[in-house]
Amino acid sequence: MATTTSSARAIPRTSGTRARLVNEAELRATLSTFRELSDEDWRRPTHCTGWTVRDMLAHTVGQYEELPRPWVAVRRIRRAARTHPDLGRLDGHNEIQIEDRQAVPGRELIGALAHFAPQALIALRRVPAAVRRRTRLSLLYPEARALPDDSVDYLGSVLVVRDTWMHRVDLVDALGADVLLDGHDREIVDQVVLDLALAWTGPAVEIDLHGPAGGRRLLGIGTPAATLRADALDFARHVSGRPVRGRLELEGDAGAREALTGARVVF
């Protein structure tokens, strides 16, 4: 991104062609990170409540398994309604993904992800564009109505890679290590900023993000009433509701700062 401040709403939505490259790059980065784990690392807790590193990978495998096999997702959603009636449909579904592979060792889960994820990305590309745009995720998950776009097109271009990327950040945080970034990470952070901008109803504010995935963006219209300065990864952690590892520097109008503090984006 440029060093000058530009409107976050001007960020282009990830195209299908670009999404393919970003998804493939993130899959390589995720698999590489998991392959470096020791036997002890699989039992480490993550910021995902109740999930260990192994559980988080089991969930990720389940996500990719279901994309080319939607009937598996439907079956799990039905099971979740029976066995986890206290959870929302999405959270219950996620728990069933983990339970289905609760006896699978972490090393085998890596192989399962390497097997299912490429199939999932191919399956997403093969869905006709008109079907991707018209098919709604909210048919399966009422929670999807909170998204800026609950279409399968948005799922394939934005949400799949965002979820995988954030869980790679969760993994690295669980290890106390650093996230390795390359060019595709900026695309993912840009889409987070765009979604925040589309939902923003507060006064104009500036987001000044540092690091390889950073840049300056304006939320709202007019002169910024406040500024948030942070590492791009900490910004993503913050708007996902996770603890940050560095500092969020906020300055300006108190009401605008409060809006930035409460800002959230669906991951």
TORSEGU-478747 format. One record per atom (N, C-alpha, C, O): x, y, z. Coordinates in steps of 0.05 Angstrom, whole numbers, padded with zeros to 5 digits, always signed. Each point is the difference from the previous one (the first is absolute). Layout:
REM residues N
XYZ...
END
This chain:
REM residues 267
+00017-00024+00000-00017+00024+00000+00017+00025+00000+00023-00001+00009-00033+00023-00019+00015+00025-00001+00002+00011+00028-00015-00007+00018+00034+00026-00014+00004+00012+00026-00019+00023+00005-00004+00008+00023-00010+00002-00043-00020+00020+00003-00026-00014+00009-00004-00023-00004-00014+00040+00017-00025-00011+00010-00021+00000-00022-00005+00021-00012-00007-00043+00006-00021-00002-00020-00024-00013+00013+00002-00014+00020-00025+00017-00033-00024-00011+00011+00001-00031+00000+00007-00012-00020-00014+00000+00043-00001-00029+00002-00021-00012-00019+00003-00022-00009-00024+00038+00004-00021-00010-00018+00010-00003-00029-00013-00013-00016+00036+00026+00010+00011-00002-00027+00016-00026-00004+00009-00005-00023-00005-00010+00044+00015-00025-00003-00017-00019-00018-00023-00004+00007+00034-00007-00028-00015-00018-00017-00005-00026+00014+00018-00011+00014-00041-00001-00018-00006-00026+00010+00018-00020-00015+00003+00002-00024+00007-00022+00038+00017-00020-00012-00014-00013-00023-00022-00011+00003+00034+00011-00027-00012-00013-00023+00004-00030+00001+00016-00011+00016-00031-00004-00032+00003-00029-00001+00028-00009-00007+00010-00018+00013+00002+00031-00032+00027-00007-00008+00020+00005+00022+00017-00016+00006-00019+00040+00006+00017+00007+00022-00004-00019+00024+00019-00008+00014-00044+00002-00008-00007-00018+00022+00014-00027-00003+00009-00012+00020-00008+00002-00044+00013-00026-00004+00029+00001+00009+00010-00018+00014+00004+00039-00021+00029+00003+00007+00003+00004+00030+00018-00012+00012-00035+00029+00000+00002+00005+00028-00007-00025+00016+00014-00006+00020-00035-00008-00027-00007-00025+00014+00022-00021-00002+00006-00013+00020+00006+00010-00043+00022-00019-00003+00024+00008+00016+00013-00017+00012-00007+00043-00011+00023+00009+00015-00004-00005+00030+00018-00008+00014-00042+00014-00004-00006-00004+00028+00000-00030+00007+00010-00007+00022-00019-00009-00039+00000-00029+00005+00029-00010+00003+00007-00015+00018+00011+00025-00036+00028-00008+00003+00012+00010+00026+00015-00015+00013-00021+00040-00005+00011+00011+00025-00011-00016+00024+00015-00005+00019-00041-00001-00020-00012-00015+00023+00012-00028+00003+00007-00008+00022-00005-00006-00044+00011-00027+00001+00029+00001+00009+00008-00017+00016+00007+00036-00025+00028+00002+00008+00002+00005+00030+00018-00011+00013-00035+00028-00002+00001+00006+00028-00007-00024+00017+00013-00005+00020-00034-00009-00028-00008-00024+00015+00021-00022-00001+00004-00015+00019+00010+00013-00041+00020-00021-00003+00024+00004+00018+00016-00019+00004-00013+00043+00007+00023+00006+00018-00006-00007+00029+00018+00004+00017-00042-00013-00011-00008-00004+00028+00014-00024+00012+00005-00020-00013+00001+00022+00039+00009-00023+00015-00024-00015+00011-00022+00009-00001+00027-00033+00012-00022-00016+00012-00014+00015+00022-00024-00002+00004+00039+00017+00012-00011+00015+00022-00018+00024-00009-00019+00007+00013+00026+00004-00036-00014+00024-00010-00030-00006-00005-00016+00018+00003+00009-00042-00010-00027-00006-00008-00019+00004+00023-00024+00004-00004+00034-00006+00029-00018+00002+00024-00002+00029+00010-00014+00004+00020+00028+00015-00032-00001+00027+00010-00027+00013-00004-00013-00005-00020+00004+00020+00040-00026+00014-00003+00002+00024-00020+00022+00011-00003-00043-00005-00010-00001+00023-00019-00020+00021+00010-00013-00004+00021+00012+00026-00035-00019+00021+00007-00029-00008-00007-00019+00013+00009+00015-00034-00023-00027-00011-00006-00008-00016+00025+00011-00021+00005-00031+00031+00009-00007-00010+00026-00004-00031+00000-00017-00010-00015+00032-00004+00032-00003-00028+00002+00015-00017-00021+00001-00024+00002+00012+00037-00021+00013-00014-00021+00030-00001+00004+00013+00020+00006-00001-00044-00009+00029-00002-00002+00008+00004-00029-00016+00004-00018+00042-00003+00014+00011+00002-00027-00011-00023-00018-00008+00005-00023+00007-00029+00034-00010-00023-00015-00029+00004-00007-00008-00006-00023-00008+00016+00042-00029+00004-00005-00004+00021-00023-00017-00003-00017+00034+00024+00018-00003+00021-00020+00006-00011-00028-00014+00008-00019+00033-00025+00017+00006-00012-00027-00022-00019-00008-00007-00001-00023-00005-00014+00042-00022-00018-00007-00023+00016-00011-00014-00008-00019+00008+00031+00031-00021+00018-00010+00007+00009-00028-00018+00000-00017+00042+00009+00012+00008+00009-00026-00002-00022-00021-00010+00005-00022+00018-00029+00029-00004-00023-00019-00029-00003-00006-00008-00004-00023-00009+00005+00043-00029-00003-00004-00011+00021-00019-00017-00007-00017+00026+00031+00020-00009+00022-00018+00006-00007-00029-00018+00003-00017+00042-00010+00012+00008-00006-00028-00012-00026-00010-00007-00002-00024+00003-00017+00041-00013-00025-00008-00028+00005-00010-00009-00013-00019-00005+00032+00031-00028+00005-00006-00005+00016-00025-00022-00001-00012+00041+00017+00004-00004+00018-00023-00007-00016-00026-00019+00008-00014+00033-00029+00008-00008-00016-00023-00021-00021+00006-00011-00013-00018+00004+00010+00044-00019-00020+00009-00020+00013+00019+00000-00005+00024-00017+00023-00034-00018+00015+00018-00019-00017+00016-00010+00008+00021+00005-00033-00031-00018-00017+00016+00013-00008+00026-00014-00006+00020+00040+00006-00018+00014-00006+00025-00006+00022+00020-00004-00005+00024+00005+00030-00034-00007+00023+00018-00028-00002+00010-00005+00005+00024-00014-00011-00042-00028-00002+00008-00004-00022+00022-00014+00004+00019+00028-00026-00023-00002-00022+00019+00011+00008+00028-00012-00006+00020+00034+00021-00021+00012+00009+00025-00017+00021+00014-00003+00000+00025-00009+00017-00040-00018+00020+00011-00024-00013+00014-00008+00009+00022-00003-00030-00034-00022-00014+00012+00009-00014+00026-00015+00000+00020+00038-00012-00020+00010-00013+00024+00005+00020+00022-00006-00005+00023+00017+00028-00030+00005+00021+00020-00025+00010+00013-00001+00005+00024-00021-00004-00039-00025+00009+00011-00010-00019+00022-00013+00008+00019+00020-00034-00022-00008-00020+00020+00019-00001+00023-00008-00002+00023+00034+00003-00028+00020-00004+00020+00011+00025+00014+00011-00001+00021-00015+00024-00035+00009+00026+00012-00022+00021-00003+00004+00021-00012-00027-00027+00024-00023+00019-00003+00005+00027+00013-00014+00019-00005+00034-00018+00023+00006+00025+00015+00017+00019-00017+00004+00023+00007+00007-00033-00029+00017+00016-00017-00015+00010-00025-00020-00012-00008+00029+00034-00004-00011+00009-00025+00006-00021-00022+00016-00018+00005-00028+00022-00028+00003-00020-00021+00029-00002-00009+00010-00022-00004+00003+00045+00001+00028+00000-00010+00019-00012+00021+00016-00017-00007-00019+00026+00032+00018-00010+00021-00004-00030+00004+00019-00015+00004-00044+00006-00004-00005-00029+00003+00011-00016-00023+00012-00021+00005-00014+00032-00029+00011-00013-00023+00030-00003+00003+00011-00021-00006+00003+00043+00015+00029-00001+00003+00008-00022+00020+00020-00014-00004-00036+00011+00025+00007-00020+00020-00003-00028-00012+00016-00018+00007-00035+00013-00024-00003-00026-00012+00024-00006-00019+00009-00022-00001+00000+00043-00012+00024-00004-00017+00023-00011+00016+00015-00017-00009-00011+00028+00033+00021-00009+00018-00005-00028+00010+00018-00017+00001-00043+00012+00008-00007-00026+00011+00004-00022-00021+00007-00023+00008-00013+00028-00033+00003-00020-00021+00028-00010-00003+00005-00021-00011+00015+00038+00020+00028-00008-00003+00014+00001+00027+00024+00005+00001-00039-00010+00020+00012+00003+00027+00022-00021+00006+00017+00005+00017-00017-00027-00032+00020-00020+00005+00023+00001-00020+00019-00016+00001-00020+00035-00020+00020+00002-00021+00024+00016+00010-00003+00023+00009+00028-00034-00010+00023+00014+00009+00005+00025-00017-00008+00001-00024+00021+00019+00035+00006+00024-00014+00014-00004-00027-00007+00013-00020+00027-00030+00020+00015-00005-00025-00018-00010-00022+00004+00007-00023-00023-00024+00030-00019-00010-00020-00019+00022-00010-00009+00000-00023+00003+00018+00041-00018+00023-00008+00014+00017-00021-00014+00011-00017+00040-00008+00019+00014+00016-00020-00004-00013-00027-00005+00014-00020+00008-00041+00018-00005-00014-00025-00028+00004-00010-00004+00002-00024-00015-00002+00043-00028+00003-00008-00005+00028-00012-00015+00003-00019+00028+00017+00031-00003+00027-00010+00012+00002-00028-00011+00012-00018+00035-00023+00015+00013+00000-00026-00016-00014-00021+00001+00006-00024-00018-00026+00032-00016-00015-00018-00026+00015-00008-00007+00003-00023-00007+00008+00044-00026+00012-00005+00001+00028-00011-00016+00008-00016+00035+00008+00026+00000+00029-00007+00003+00005-00030-00016+00016-00010+00034-00029-00004+00001+00005-00029-00026-00007-00014-00009+00013-00019-00004-00035+00027-00026-00008-00011-00021+00022+00005-00016+00006-00018+00017+00005+00042-00020+00021+00007+00004+00025-00018-00020+00011-00009+00045-00003+00005+00005+00024-00016-00009-00005-00029-00010+00018-00013+00015-00042+00003-00009-00007-00027-00031+00001-00002-00012+00010-00019-00001-00022+00040-00029-00001+00000-00012+00028+00000-00020+00005-00013+00032+00013+00029-00011+00027+00000+00002+00014-00027-00018+00014-00008+00040-00019-00006+00003+00012-00026-00019-00011-00021-00007+00014-00019-00001-00039+00023-00017-00013-00020-00030+00008+00003-00015-00005-00019+00008+00016+00041-00028+00009+00003-00005+00024-00019+00015+00019+00001-00035-00020-00018-00006+00022-00018-00002+00026+00015-00011+00001+00022+00021+00021-00035+00000+00026+00013-00028+00008+00010-00003+00011+00022-00017-00015-00039-00027+00008+00008-00010-00015+00025-00014+00011+00017+00022-00036-00015-00008-00017+00023+00015+00010+00025-00012+00002+00021+00037+00004-00024+00016+00010+00022-00012+00026+00012+00000+00004+00024-00009+00013-00042-00010+00026+00009-00028-00002+00012-00007+00015+00018-00009-00035-00026-00027-00001+00009-00004-00019+00024-00019+00003+00015+00036-00022-00012-00003-00020+00022+00009+00013+00026+00022+00011+00002-00039-00012+00018+00004+00014+00026+00008-00019+00022-00011-00021+00004+00032+00029+00010+00010-00015+00023-00020+00000+00023-00001-00019+00016-00016+00040-00015-00020+00002+00021-00021-00022-00001-00015-00004+00019+00014-00010-00042-00018-00023-00001+00009-00022+00019-00016-00016+00010+00042+00014-00005+00011-00019+00019+00005+00012+00027-00004-00013+00021+00014+00038-00021+00008+00013+00025-00015+00027+00003+00007+00018-00015-00025-00016+00033-00013+00026+00004+00020+00022+00007-00004+00024-00006+00027-00032+00019+00021+00019+00007+00011+00015-00024+00011+00021+00003-00013-00034-00026+00012+00012-00024-00014+00026-00009+00011+00015-00016-00034-00010+00027-00014+00026-00007+00016+00024+00010-00005+00022-00010+00023-00026+00028+00017+00022+00010+00023+00007-00019+00013+00020+00004-00009-00037-00024+00022+00005-00019-00007+00023-00019-00024+00005-00005+00044+00008-00006-00006+00021-00020-00011-00012-00026-00012+00013-00016+00017-00039+00012-00009-00015-00023-00001-00029+00008+00021-00012+00006-00044+00000-00006-00002-00028+00009-00002-00020-00023-00011-00021+00002+00023+00029-00025+00000-00017-00023+00023-00020+00000+00020+00004+00014-00023-00025-00029+00022-00020-00004+00023+00014-00013+00023-00008+00004-00028+00027-00021+00022+00015-00013+00018+00014+00021+00024-00001-00002-00037+00013+00021+00015+00013+00022+00015-00021+00017+00023+00005+00008-00036-00027-00004+00013-00022+00015+00026-00008-00013+00021-00002+00013-00022-00002-00039+00024-00010-00015+00021+00021-00003+00024-00006-00001-00032+00032-00002+00019+00021-00005+00012+00012+00025+00023+00010+00000-00038-00011+00022+00009+00014+00024+00001-00018+00025+00020-00002+00013-00043-00011-00007-00002-00012+00027+00017-00025+00003+00012-00004+00021-00010-00013-00041+00016-00025+00003+00028+00007+00007+00011-00012+00019+00002+00029-00034+00028+00007+00005+00003+00016+00026+00020-00004+00014-00040+00021-00008+00002+00016+00025+00000-00019+00024+00016+00004+00019-00034-00024-00018-00002-00018+00022+00026-00016+00003+00011-00003+00022+00000-00007-00045+00024-00016+00001+00024+00018+00010+00016-00009+00016-00015+00033-00026+00021+00019+00007+00000+00006+00030+00020+00000+00013-00044+00006-00003-00003+00007+00028+00008-00023+00018+00011+00004+00021-00018-00028-00029+00008-00023+00016+00031-00005-00002+00011-00011+00019+00001+00019-00041+00030-00001+00000+00011+00019+00020+00020-00005+00014-00032+00029-00013+00008+00019+00021-00004-00011+00028+00017+00003+00017-00041-00016-00013-00005-00013+00026+00021-00020+00007+00010-00002+00023-00002-00014-00043+00020-00021+00004+00027+00013+00009+00012-00009+00020-00004+00029-00035+00026+00013+00007-00002+00013+00027+00020+00000+00015-00042+00012-00008-00004+00012+00026+00002-00021+00022+00012+00005+00021-00023-00029-00026+00001-00021+00020+00029-00009+00005+00007-00009+00021+00009+00011-00042+00028-00008+00002+00018+00023+00011+00023-00005+00008-00034+00029-00007+00016+00023+00008+00020+00008-00021+00021+00011+00006-00026-00017-00031+00018+00005-00022-00010+00024-00016-00019+00013+00007+00033-00008-00030-00008+00022-00017-00013-00010-00026+00007-00022-00010-00026+00037+00000-00013-00008-00025+00017+00008-00024+00009+00023-00001-00003-00041-00017+00015+00006-00024-00020+00010-00021-00019-00013-00007+00025+00037-00004-00018+00013-00018+00012+00002-00028+00025+00002-00003-00042-00003-00018+00009+00006-00027-00022+00016-00014-00018+00010+00014+00019-00008-00040-00018+00018-00014-00030-00006+00004-00016+00018-00001+00009-00044+00004-00029-00006+00002-00012+00009+00026-00025+00004+00001+00040-00001+00020-00011+00009+00025-00012+00028-00001-00020+00005+00013+00032+00012-00029-00011+00027-00003-00028-00001-00012-00018+00015+00008+00014-00032-00028-00027-00003-00012-00021-00007+00021-00022+00010+00000+00029-00029+00018-00018-00009+00021-00007+00023+00019-00023+00004+00007+00044+00010+00002-00005+00023+00018-00016+00022-00013-00018+00011+00012+00023-00006-00038-00015+00020-00015-00030-00007+00001-00017+00018+00003+00010-00043-00007-00028-00008+00000-00013+00003+00028-00024+00006+00002+00040-00010+00019-00010+00005+00027-00007+00030+00003-00021+00007+00010+00040+00010-00019-00005+00029+00001-00024+00008-00016-00016+00017+00009+00013-00028-00033-00023+00006-00017-00026-00008+00014-00019+00016+00000+00018-00039+00012-00025-00009+00014-00006+00018+00023-00023+00006+00006+00044+00003+00009-00005+00019+00021-00011+00026-00010-00018+00011+00011+00029-00002-00033-00009+00025-00012-00029-00001-00009-00015+00019+00003+00007-00042-00015-00028-00003-00010-00020+00000+00023-00023+00008-00004+00032-00016+00028-00019-00001+00023+00003+00025+00018-00015+00003+00019+00034+00014-00025+00007+00022+00018-00022+00022+00000-00009+00009-00021-00001-00002+00044-00021+00020+00003+00010+00024+00018-00016+00018+00005+00040-00020+00005+00010+00021+00017+00012+00023-00015-00003+00002-00024+00016+00016+00038+00013+00023-00013+00024-00009-00016+00009-00022+00004+00000+00040-00021+00024-00007-00016+00024-00005+00018+00005+00016+00018+00009-00038-00023+00024-00007+00015+00021-00010-00019-00006-00010-00022+00031+00012+00030+00022-00010-00016+00011-00026+00013+00004-00001+00025+00002-00018-00041+00014-00025+00009+00027+00000-00013+00003-00001-00024+00018+00002+00041+00027+00000-00009+00014-00026+00009+00008-00003+00023-00006-00016-00042+00010-00026+00007+00029-00003-00009+00008+00008-00021+00008-00021+00039+00028-00003-00005+00007-00028-00010-00017-00019+00003+00040+00015-00013+00009-00026-00009-00005-00006-00029-00013+00016-00014+00022-00039+00005-00002-00007-00029-00029-00001-00010-00005+00004-00024-00014-00009+00042-00028-00001-00008-00015+00025+00007-00025+00000+00000+00039+00022+00005-00013+00024+00010-00005+00021-00021+00002-00005-00024-00009+00029+00034-00006+00023-00017-00020+00018+00014-00009-00006+00022+00003+00029-00035-00019+00019+00012-00027+00000-00015-00001-00001-00024-00020+00001+00040-00027+00001-00012-00018+00018+00016+00004+00003+00024-00023+00009-00037-00020+00017+00013-00027-00015+00001-00010-00009-00020-00001+00007+00044-00027-00010+00004-00019+00024+00002+00005+00019+00015-00026-00019-00030-00019+00023+00000+00009+00022-00019+00019-00004-00016-00032+00027+00018+00005+00022-00018+00007+00025+00016-00014+00006+00020+00034+00008-00028+00007+00025+00013+00026-00001+00014+00016-00018-00003-00011+00038+00020+00025+00002+00015-00001-00021+00023-00020+00000+00015+00041-00016-00012-00001-00021+00021-00002+00013+00028+00014+00019+00007-00033-00031+00009-00003+00009+00027+00018-00015+00019+00004+00009+00023+00007-00031-00032+00018-00016+00016+00018-00017-00018-00006-00004-00024+00027-00006+00035+00019-00017-00015+00006-00025+00016+00005+00002+00024-00004-00025-00037+00009-00025+00012+00026-00007-00013+00001-00003-00025+00020-00001+00040+00026-00009-00010+00007-00027+00012-00001-00003+00025+00007-00016-00042+00006-00027+00011+00014-00016-00022-00002+00007-00024+00015-00028+00032+00009-00020-00019-00024-00012-00014-00021-00004+00013+00023-00003-00038-00023-00010-00015-00010-00026+00012-00024-00005+00001+00042-00012+00010-00009-00024+00012-00016+00005+00026-00019-00013+00006+00028+00033+00010-00014+00007+00024-00027+00012-00006-00020-00004+00014+00018+00019-00036-00026+00010-00009-00019-00023-00006-00023+00000+00009+00033-00020-00023-00017-00023-00007-00008-00015+00026-00023-00009+00003+00042+00005+00015-00006-00013+00025-00022+00016+00015-00019-00012+00010+00022+00038-00010-00019+00017+00015-00028-00002-00012-00020-00005+00015+00017+00009-00041-00027+00000-00011-00013-00028-00001-00024-00002-00005+00041-00019+00009-00012-00027+00002-00007-00006+00028-00012-00022+00005+00018+00040+00014-00006-00005+00028+00021-00015+00015-00005-00009+00023+00029+00006-00034+00022-00014+00013+00018+00020+00014+00000+00024-00005+00016-00034+00025+00019+00018+00013+00022+00008-00020+00008-00015-00017+00001+00040+00020+00022+00010-00017+00027-00006+00014+00001-00003+00025+00020+00001-00041+00026-00006+00012+00017+00026+00004+00018+00000+00016-00025+00020-00031+00014+00026+00002-00018+00021+00012-00013-00005+00020+00013+00029-00032-00016+00022+00010-00018+00010-00021+00007+00002-00024-00031+00006+00033-00018+00015-00017+00002+00029+00009-00009+00006+00023+00020+00011-00039+00002+00029+00008-00024+00015-00011-00004+00001-00025-00011+00011+00043-00024+00015-00008+00003+00028+00009+00007+00006+00023-00013+00013-00041+00000+00028+00007-00023+00014-00014-00008-00008-00022-00001+00030+00034-00022+00015-00012-00025+00001+00017+00002-00004+00024-00024+00009-00037-00026+00003+00014-00007-00025+00015+00004-00023-00010-00014+00026+00035-00006-00023+00017-00021-00018-00012+00003-00025+00001-00024+00036-00013-00020-00017-00012+00010-00016-00023-00008-00023-00004+00025+00035-00013+00011-00014-00023+00019-00021+00010+00001-00022-00012+00015+00028+00033+00018-00021+00011-00016-00023+00011+00008-00023-00003-00031+00028+00016-00017-00021+00010-00011-00017-00022-00001-00025+00002-00006+00037-00024-00010-00015-00023+00021-00018-00012-00005-00023-00007+00030+00032+00006+00022-00016-00010+00006-00023+00020+00006-00023-00009-00008+00028+00034+00005-00021+00020-00021-00022-00002+00006-00023+00004-00030+00030-00011-00022-00020-00002-00003-00011-00028-00018-00017-00004+00034+00025-00015-00003-00009-00028+00006-00030-00002+00019-00011+00011-00036-00003-00026+00003-00029-00004-00006-00007-00030-00017+00013-00012+00030-00033+00003-00004-00011-00027-00003-00030+00003+00014-00013+00016-00032+00001-00032-00004-00029+00001+00024-00015-00012+00008+00007-00023+00002-00027+00037+00022-00017-00010-00009-00028-00002+00015-00018-00008
END
